[in-house]
């Protein structure tokens, strides 16, 4: 099936069992599919049986929400009430660390810390460049530039501060829409 998509010009992302990285299928000859991740290589002969996920990128679609709705969704996610509950659970676990559970606690904290750091990095990448994901949603250059600064330069700030700045931009968008 991957070969069919490659023949029609559609890039295909593949993730194999026990792998975290995605591989971009870039070509094939006979029964060998070639992929690109950190290097160009042939996929194993049994890659079909190891396939965990596949994404076929078939083209662009029009945005299904306005810039205002998009920003409100981001602000809502950053100010989610359950963040306080999670913080309480984390503090409770940290207050009860023992020699017996120290490794499990460290693993849990590392797992929790990795998620927002990784997500913020991806947000900065996706929204911080001049030609970014906002281009199709936000055509006002002033708003676009302000959002790029927020995501690129300040993505690692605590959520409350970022939420406050996003609310300022949401107000600017509301003013423009009126």
Secondary structure, 3 states (H helix, E strand, C coil): CHHHHHHCCCCEEEEECCCCCCEEEEEEECCEEEEECCCEEECCCCHHHHEEEEEECCCCCCCCCCHHHHHHHHHHHHCCCHHHHHHHHHHHHHHCCCCCCHHHHHHHHHHHHHHHHHHHHHHHHHHHCCCCCCCCCCCCHHHHHHHHHHHHHHCCCCHHHHHHHHHHHHHHHHHHHC
